[in-house]
Amino acid sequence: MKILYSTRARATLQHVQPGDKTWNAVRAEIASILRSRAMLKKTIAYSELSSLLRTAPVPYDSVEMATLLREVSTEENAAGRGMLSVIVVHKSGDQMPGPGFFTLAAELGRDVSDPLKCWIEEIYRVYASNGPSIRTPSVPKKARAKRPRARVPRRSTRSR
């Protein structure tokens, strides 16, 4: 593994090949972070994902990050859980995934003629496969036991 130092004094991961031990560890860490975020039904910015990585630093705007996200999405999709990288979005602007996501979506047979519709459908697919819906209560209302209220005697406010 070759780690280069940028002018910002932050180590950057370059020239690590897919299939390398470090590469696989970073990919597993990314998948874990994304699954955790999907369980919360939330998105994450590319830069935030990059800052959360502890195995090895990967710049959010690098080819390595794009390739890692592509691999994670391909694996998750093959397992029937949707394209997990759908929750990684731009921090500002359109706040949607980058063009690499839509390229992969088209390769996997998704209809990308309307990117917004494609993104919404995919994000719901990923959220559904990563835990129960937030809107669905864990215990149905009918199953909840009603506790009788304790009657507290009222005090008289009138003076005697």
Rosetta constraint file for C-alpha pairs under 8 A:
AtomPair CA 1 CA 14 HARMONIC 7.93 0.50
AtomPair CA 1 CA 15 HARMONIC 7.09 0.50
AtomPair CA 1 CA 16 HARMONIC 5.74 0.50
AtomPair CA 1 CA 22 HARMONIC 7.69 0.50
AtomPair CA 2 CA 13 HARMONIC 6.92 0.50
AtomPair CA 2 CA 14 HARMONIC 6.34 0.50
AtomPair CA 2 CA 15 HARMONIC 6.36 0.50
AtomPair CA 2 CA 16 HARMONIC 7.01 0.50
AtomPair CA 3 CA 11 HARMONIC 6.29 0.50
AtomPair CA 3 CA 12 HARMONIC 5.89 0.50
AtomPair CA 3 CA 13 HARMONIC 5.25 0.50
AtomPair CA 3 CA 14 HARMONIC 6.34 0.50
AtomPair CA 4 CA 11 HARMONIC 5.79 0.50
AtomPair CA 4 CA 12 HARMONIC 5.53 0.50
AtomPair CA 4 CA 13 HARMONIC 6.72 0.50
AtomPair CA 4 CA 14 HARMONIC 7.09 0.50
AtomPair CA 5 CA 9 HARMONIC 5.88 0.50
AtomPair CA 5 CA 10 HARMONIC 5.81 0.50
AtomPair CA 5 CA 11 HARMONIC 4.54 0.50
AtomPair CA 5 CA 12 HARMONIC 6.05 0.50
AtomPair CA 6 CA 10 HARMONIC 5.78 0.50
AtomPair CA 6 CA 11 HARMONIC 6.36 0.50
AtomPair CA 6 CA 12 HARMONIC 6.86 0.50
AtomPair CA 11 CA 57 HARMONIC 6.47 0.50
AtomPair CA 12 CA 56 HARMONIC 7.99 0.50
AtomPair CA 12 CA 57 HARMONIC 5.56 0.50
AtomPair CA 12 CA 58 HARMONIC 5.87 0.50
AtomPair CA 12 CA 59 HARMONIC 6.51 0.50
AtomPair CA 13 CA 56 HARMONIC 6.76 0.50
AtomPair CA 13 CA 57 HARMONIC 5.86 0.50
AtomPair CA 13 CA 58 HARMONIC 5.51 0.50
AtomPair CA 13 CA 59 HARMONIC 7.69 0.50
AtomPair CA 14 CA 64 HARMONIC 7.48 0.50
AtomPair CA 16 CA 20 HARMONIC 6.74 0.50
AtomPair CA 16 CA 22 HARMONIC 7.59 0.50
AtomPair CA 16 CA 23 HARMONIC 6.52 0.50
AtomPair CA 17 CA 23 HARMONIC 6.76 0.50
AtomPair CA 18 CA 23 HARMONIC 5.79 0.50
AtomPair CA 18 CA 24 HARMONIC 7.32 0.50
AtomPair CA 19 CA 23 HARMONIC 6.19 0.50
AtomPair CA 19 CA 24 HARMONIC 6.08 0.50
AtomPair CA 20 CA 24 HARMONIC 6.19 0.50
AtomPair CA 21 CA 25 HARMONIC 6.27 0.50
AtomPair CA 22 CA 26 HARMONIC 6.19 0.50
AtomPair CA 22 CA 55 HARMONIC 7.65 0.50
AtomPair CA 22 CA 56 HARMONIC 7.59 0.50
AtomPair CA 23 CA 27 HARMONIC 6.15 0.50
AtomPair CA 24 CA 28 HARMONIC 6.12 0.50
AtomPair CA 25 CA 29 HARMONIC 6.18 0.50
AtomPair CA 25 CA 55 HARMONIC 6.81 0.50
AtomPair CA 26 CA 30 HARMONIC 6.14 0.50
AtomPair CA 26 CA 53 HARMONIC 7.52 0.50
AtomPair CA 26 CA 55 HARMONIC 5.81 0.50
AtomPair CA 26 CA 56 HARMONIC 6.56 0.50
AtomPair CA 27 CA 31 HARMONIC 6.20 0.50
AtomPair CA 27 CA 68 HARMONIC 5.85 0.50
AtomPair CA 27 CA 69 HARMONIC 7.78 0.50
AtomPair CA 27 CA 71 HARMONIC 7.79 0.50
AtomPair CA 27 CA 72 HARMONIC 6.77 0.50
AtomPair CA 28 CA 32 HARMONIC 6.16 0.50
AtomPair CA 29 CA 33 HARMONIC 6.21 0.50
AtomPair CA 29 CA 53 HARMONIC 7.09 0.50
AtomPair CA 29 CA 55 HARMONIC 7.39 0.50
AtomPair CA 30 CA 34 HARMONIC 6.12 0.50
AtomPair CA 30 CA 49 HARMONIC 7.64 0.50
AtomPair CA 30 CA 53 HARMONIC 7.30 0.50
AtomPair CA 30 CA 68 HARMONIC 7.99 0.50
AtomPair CA 30 CA 69 HARMONIC 7.78 0.50
AtomPair CA 30 CA 72 HARMONIC 7.80 0.50
AtomPair CA 31 CA 35 HARMONIC 6.04 0.50
AtomPair CA 31 CA 72 HARMONIC 6.19 0.50
AtomPair CA 31 CA 84 HARMONIC 7.79 0.50
AtomPair CA 32 CA 36 HARMONIC 6.19 0.50
AtomPair CA 33 CA 37 HARMONIC 6.27 0.50
AtomPair CA 33 CA 49 HARMONIC 7.74 0.50
AtomPair CA 34 CA 38 HARMONIC 5.99 0.50
AtomPair CA 34 CA 84 HARMONIC 6.83 0.50
AtomPair CA 34 CA 85 HARMONIC 7.35 0.50
AtomPair CA 34 CA 87 HARMONIC 7.42 0.50
AtomPair CA 35 CA 39 HARMONIC 6.15 0.50
AtomPair CA 35 CA 84 HARMONIC 7.48 0.50
AtomPair CA 35 CA 130 HARMONIC 6.84 0.50
AtomPair CA 36 CA 40 HARMONIC 6.68 0.50
AtomPair CA 37 CA 41 HARMONIC 6.41 0.50
AtomPair CA 37 CA 42 HARMONIC 5.60 0.50
AtomPair CA 37 CA 43 HARMONIC 6.72 0.50
AtomPair CA 37 CA 44 HARMONIC 7.35 0.50
AtomPair CA 38 CA 42 HARMONIC 5.82 0.50
AtomPair CA 38 CA 43 HARMONIC 7.24 0.50
AtomPair CA 38 CA 87 HARMONIC 7.22 0.50
AtomPair CA 38 CA 126 HARMONIC 7.01 0.50
AtomPair CA 38 CA 127 HARMONIC 5.65 0.50
AtomPair CA 38 CA 130 HARMONIC 6.11 0.50
AtomPair CA 39 CA 127 HARMONIC 6.68 0.50
AtomPair CA 39 CA 130 HARMONIC 5.19 0.50
AtomPair CA 39 CA 131 HARMONIC 5.61 0.50
AtomPair CA 39 CA 132 HARMONIC 7.99 0.50
AtomPair CA 41 CA 127 HARMONIC 5.93 0.50
AtomPair CA 41 CA 134 HARMONIC 7.67 0.50
AtomPair CA 42 CA 87 HARMONIC 7.13 0.50
AtomPair CA 43 CA 87 HARMONIC 4.49 0.50
AtomPair CA 43 CA 88 HARMONIC 5.95 0.50
AtomPair CA 43 CA 89 HARMONIC 6.79 0.50
AtomPair CA 44 CA 48 HARMONIC 6.48 0.50
AtomPair CA 44 CA 49 HARMONIC 6.56 0.50
AtomPair CA 44 CA 87 HARMONIC 6.06 0.50
AtomPair CA 44 CA 88 HARMONIC 5.00 0.50
AtomPair CA 44 CA 89 HARMONIC 6.10 0.50
AtomPair CA 45 CA 49 HARMONIC 6.24 0.50
AtomPair CA 45 CA 88 HARMONIC 5.48 0.50
AtomPair CA 45 CA 89 HARMONIC 4.88 0.50
AtomPair CA 45 CA 90 HARMONIC 5.50 0.50
AtomPair CA 45 CA 91 HARMONIC 5.04 0.50
AtomPair CA 46 CA 50 HARMONIC 6.23 0.50
AtomPair CA 46 CA 60 HARMONIC 5.34 0.50
AtomPair CA 46 CA 61 HARMONIC 7.65 0.50
AtomPair CA 46 CA 88 HARMONIC 5.83 0.50
AtomPair CA 46 CA 89 HARMONIC 6.06 0.50
AtomPair CA 46 CA 90 HARMONIC 6.28 0.50
AtomPair CA 46 CA 91 HARMONIC 7.09 0.50
AtomPair CA 47 CA 51 HARMONIC 6.22 0.50
AtomPair CA 47 CA 59 HARMONIC 7.76 0.50
AtomPair CA 47 CA 60 HARMONIC 5.14 0.50
AtomPair CA 47 CA 91 HARMONIC 7.48 0.50
AtomPair CA 48 CA 52 HARMONIC 6.29 0.50
AtomPair CA 49 CA 53 HARMONIC 6.69 0.50
AtomPair CA 49 CA 60 HARMONIC 7.43 0.50
AtomPair CA 49 CA 88 HARMONIC 7.86 0.50
AtomPair CA 50 CA 57 HARMONIC 6.99 0.50
AtomPair CA 50 CA 58 HARMONIC 5.94 0.50
AtomPair CA 50 CA 59 HARMONIC 6.03 0.50
AtomPair CA 50 CA 60 HARMONIC 5.24 0.50
AtomPair CA 51 CA 57 HARMONIC 7.74 0.50
AtomPair CA 53 CA 57 HARMONIC 6.13 0.50
AtomPair CA 53 CA 58 HARMONIC 7.48 0.50
AtomPair CA 58 CA 62 HARMONIC 7.25 0.50
AtomPair CA 58 CA 64 HARMONIC 6.99 0.50
AtomPair CA 58 CA 65 HARMONIC 6.27 0.50
AtomPair CA 59 CA 64 HARMONIC 7.94 0.50
AtomPair CA 59 CA 65 HARMONIC 6.80 0.50
AtomPair CA 60 CA 65 HARMONIC 6.06 0.50
AtomPair CA 61 CA 65 HARMONIC 6.86 0.50
AtomPair CA 61 CA 66 HARMONIC 7.74 0.50
AtomPair CA 62 CA 66 HARMONIC 6.60 0.50
AtomPair CA 63 CA 67 HARMONIC 6.12 0.50
AtomPair CA 64 CA 68 HARMONIC 6.06 0.50
AtomPair CA 65 CA 69 HARMONIC 6.13 0.50
AtomPair CA 66 CA 70 HARMONIC 6.12 0.50
AtomPair CA 66 CA 100 HARMONIC 7.11 0.50
AtomPair CA 67 CA 71 HARMONIC 6.23 0.50
AtomPair CA 68 CA 72 HARMONIC 6.24 0.50
AtomPair CA 69 CA 73 HARMONIC 6.10 0.50
AtomPair CA 69 CA 85 HARMONIC 5.87 0.50
AtomPair CA 70 CA 74 HARMONIC 6.07 0.50
AtomPair CA 70 CA 85 HARMONIC 7.42 0.50
AtomPair CA 70 CA 100 HARMONIC 7.91 0.50
AtomPair CA 70 CA 101 HARMONIC 7.46 0.50
AtomPair CA 70 CA 104 HARMONIC 7.22 0.50
AtomPair CA 71 CA 75 HARMONIC 6.17 0.50
AtomPair CA 72 CA 76 HARMONIC 6.14 0.50
AtomPair CA 72 CA 83 HARMONIC 7.82 0.50
AtomPair CA 72 CA 84 HARMONIC 6.86 0.50
AtomPair CA 72 CA 85 HARMONIC 7.12 0.50
AtomPair CA 73 CA 77 HARMONIC 5.88 0.50
AtomPair CA 73 CA 82 HARMONIC 7.24 0.50
AtomPair CA 73 CA 83 HARMONIC 4.36 0.50
AtomPair CA 73 CA 84 HARMONIC 5.04 0.50
AtomPair CA 73 CA 85 HARMONIC 5.58 0.50
AtomPair CA 74 CA 78 HARMONIC 6.12 0.50
AtomPair CA 74 CA 83 HARMONIC 6.70 0.50
AtomPair CA 75 CA 79 HARMONIC 6.35 0.50
AtomPair CA 76 CA 80 HARMONIC 6.47 0.50
AtomPair CA 76 CA 81 HARMONIC 5.34 0.50
AtomPair CA 76 CA 82 HARMONIC 5.88 0.50
AtomPair CA 76 CA 83 HARMONIC 6.01 0.50
AtomPair CA 76 CA 84 HARMONIC 6.32 0.50
AtomPair CA 77 CA 81 HARMONIC 5.32 0.50
AtomPair CA 77 CA 82 HARMONIC 4.34 0.50
AtomPair CA 77 CA 83 HARMONIC 5.18 0.50
AtomPair CA 77 CA 84 HARMONIC 7.60 0.50
AtomPair CA 78 CA 82 HARMONIC 7.87 0.50
AtomPair CA 81 CA 125 HARMONIC 7.16 0.50
AtomPair CA 81 CA 126 HARMONIC 5.97 0.50
AtomPair CA 81 CA 129 HARMONIC 5.50 0.50
AtomPair CA 81 CA 130 HARMONIC 7.80 0.50
AtomPair CA 82 CA 122 HARMONIC 6.65 0.50
AtomPair CA 82 CA 125 HARMONIC 5.92 0.50
AtomPair CA 82 CA 126 HARMONIC 5.20 0.50
AtomPair CA 82 CA 129 HARMONIC 7.72 0.50
AtomPair CA 83 CA 105 HARMONIC 7.91 0.50
AtomPair CA 83 CA 122 HARMONIC 6.90 0.50
AtomPair CA 83 CA 126 HARMONIC 6.74 0.50
AtomPair CA 84 CA 126 HARMONIC 6.17 0.50
AtomPair CA 85 CA 97 HARMONIC 7.93 0.50
AtomPair CA 85 CA 101 HARMONIC 7.34 0.50
AtomPair CA 86 CA 97 HARMONIC 6.31 0.50
AtomPair CA 86 CA 101 HARMONIC 7.13 0.50
AtomPair CA 86 CA 119 HARMONIC 6.85 0.50
AtomPair CA 86 CA 122 HARMONIC 6.72 0.50
AtomPair CA 86 CA 123 HARMONIC 5.90 0.50
AtomPair CA 86 CA 126 HARMONIC 7.80 0.50
AtomPair CA 87 CA 97 HARMONIC 7.31 0.50
AtomPair CA 87 CA 123 HARMONIC 6.64 0.50
AtomPair CA 88 CA 96 HARMONIC 7.58 0.50
AtomPair CA 88 CA 97 HARMONIC 5.83 0.50
AtomPair CA 89 CA 95 HARMONIC 5.36 0.50
AtomPair CA 89 CA 96 HARMONIC 4.58 0.50
AtomPair CA 89 CA 97 HARMONIC 4.25 0.50
AtomPair CA 89 CA 98 HARMONIC 6.87 0.50
AtomPair CA 90 CA 94 HARMONIC 6.87 0.50
AtomPair CA 90 CA 95 HARMONIC 4.57 0.50
AtomPair CA 90 CA 96 HARMONIC 5.61 0.50
AtomPair CA 90 CA 97 HARMONIC 6.13 0.50
AtomPair CA 90 CA 98 HARMONIC 7.01 0.50
AtomPair CA 91 CA 95 HARMONIC 5.79 0.50
AtomPair CA 96 CA 119 HARMONIC 7.68 0.50
AtomPair CA 97 CA 101 HARMONIC 6.09 0.50
AtomPair CA 97 CA 102 HARMONIC 7.81 0.50
AtomPair CA 97 CA 119 HARMONIC 7.96 0.50
AtomPair CA 98 CA 102 HARMONIC 7.28 0.50
AtomPair CA 99 CA 103 HARMONIC 6.28 0.50
AtomPair CA 100 CA 104 HARMONIC 6.25 0.50
AtomPair CA 101 CA 105 HARMONIC 6.09 0.50
AtomPair CA 102 CA 106 HARMONIC 6.15 0.50
AtomPair CA 102 CA 112 HARMONIC 6.61 0.50
AtomPair CA 102 CA 115 HARMONIC 7.35 0.50
AtomPair CA 103 CA 107 HARMONIC 6.39 0.50
AtomPair CA 104 CA 108 HARMONIC 6.16 0.50
AtomPair CA 105 CA 109 HARMONIC 6.40 0.50
AtomPair CA 105 CA 110 HARMONIC 5.19 0.50
AtomPair CA 105 CA 111 HARMONIC 7.64 0.50
AtomPair CA 105 CA 112 HARMONIC 7.10 0.50
AtomPair CA 106 CA 110 HARMONIC 5.05 0.50
AtomPair CA 106 CA 111 HARMONIC 6.40 0.50
AtomPair CA 106 CA 112 HARMONIC 6.13 0.50
AtomPair CA 110 CA 118 HARMONIC 7.18 0.50
AtomPair CA 111 CA 118 HARMONIC 6.44 0.50
AtomPair CA 112 CA 117 HARMONIC 7.92 0.50
AtomPair CA 112 CA 118 HARMONIC 5.66 0.50
AtomPair CA 113 CA 118 HARMONIC 7.93 0.50
AtomPair CA 114 CA 118 HARMONIC 6.20 0.50
AtomPair CA 115 CA 119 HARMONIC 6.03 0.50
AtomPair CA 116 CA 120 HARMONIC 6.17 0.50
AtomPair CA 117 CA 121 HARMONIC 6.10 0.50
AtomPair CA 118 CA 122 HARMONIC 6.12 0.50
AtomPair CA 119 CA 123 HARMONIC 6.00 0.50
AtomPair CA 120 CA 124 HARMONIC 6.25 0.50
AtomPair CA 121 CA 125 HARMONIC 6.31 0.50
AtomPair CA 122 CA 126 HARMONIC 6.24 0.50
AtomPair CA 123 CA 127 HARMONIC 6.06 0.50
AtomPair CA 124 CA 128 HARMONIC 5.96 0.50
AtomPair CA 125 CA 129 HARMONIC 6.35 0.50
AtomPair CA 126 CA 130 HARMONIC 6.28 0.50
AtomPair CA 127 CA 131 HARMONIC 7.05 0.50
AtomPair CA 127 CA 133 HARMONIC 7.56 0.50
AtomPair CA 128 CA 132 HARMONIC 6.76 0.50
AtomPair CA 128 CA 133 HARMONIC 6.68 0.50
AtomPair CA 132 CA 136 HARMONIC 7.16 0.50
AtomPair CA 139 CA 143 HARMONIC 6.55 0.50
AtomPair CA 139 CA 144 HARMONIC 6.79 0.50
AtomPair CA 140 CA 144 HARMONIC 6.70 0.50
